[in-house]
Amino acid sequence: MSSETRHLLVIGIGAGDPDHLTLAAVKAMRRADVFFVLGKGREKDSLTRLRRDILDEHVPGHPRIVEAEDPWRDRSQDESAGYAEAVHDWRRRRADVCERLIREELAPGRTGAFLVWGDPSLYDSTLAILEDIRARGEVTFDHEVVPGISSVSALAARHRINLNRVGRPVHITPGRRLSESLPNDDGDIVVMLDAHESFQHLAGSGIWIYWGAYIGTPDEILISGPLDEVSDRIRRVRAEARAEHGWIMDTYLLRIHPDGADG
């Protein structure tokens, strides 16, 4: 690596528990000269505080942190034909912010870091945004990725289950695509980013659900059981949690049990 090259670390920091950091993540964090944090507004201040808590616990001294506001995203398009363009527009504006941070706050030869919830490879935009910035050619850098414990892995661990069953696949999908991937005897489905509680449309299907919100944080909530029996409870608890915190992040596994109640 050239001494004049800016270097970026994209570090997976797990689902929220500071103990979820891998040794590789801790070592990478201690190499960084500056940490870039994109805030998501007052209602999600707790996410920024969790990042600061992680840095306080694992990085000696007072690490330099540069914050910027994450661009607003129009989520009214999430269920429409304009979804893809809305996401691309948001990513372009997010790339503008990140490019400015790298250019203005990271000197050549220094190392900057983005702390990514869960694993950077799973439903996170940071890597795609860095590739966009690189393609623009206005600021040069190299980067490396440190994997983290995803909310999917943490969900299975907290429910004490395997993600897969013997010889069967696991499908991971955003909630908006669940109807295209209904569970069957051939495999199970992990659902993420489900703002519209798509599981409620599967009532009567003989499916079990393993649901978790705020996984790995002090506010963690876990519910599991036959979907017919726990669907209303999940919806009620989810609404209460969202009202209390102003936001919610949840993940769940859908599974058809051959014998009706194993696991």
Beta strands, then each sheet from edge to edge (+ up, - down):
strand 1: 6-12
strand 2: 34-39
strand 3: 65-69
strand 4: 111-116
strand 5: 141-146
strand 6: 170-174
strand 7: 188-192
strand 8: 207-213
strand 9: 221-226
strand 10: 250-256
sheet 1: 3+ 2+ 4+ 1+ 5+
sheet 2: 6+ 7+ 10- 8+ 9-
end
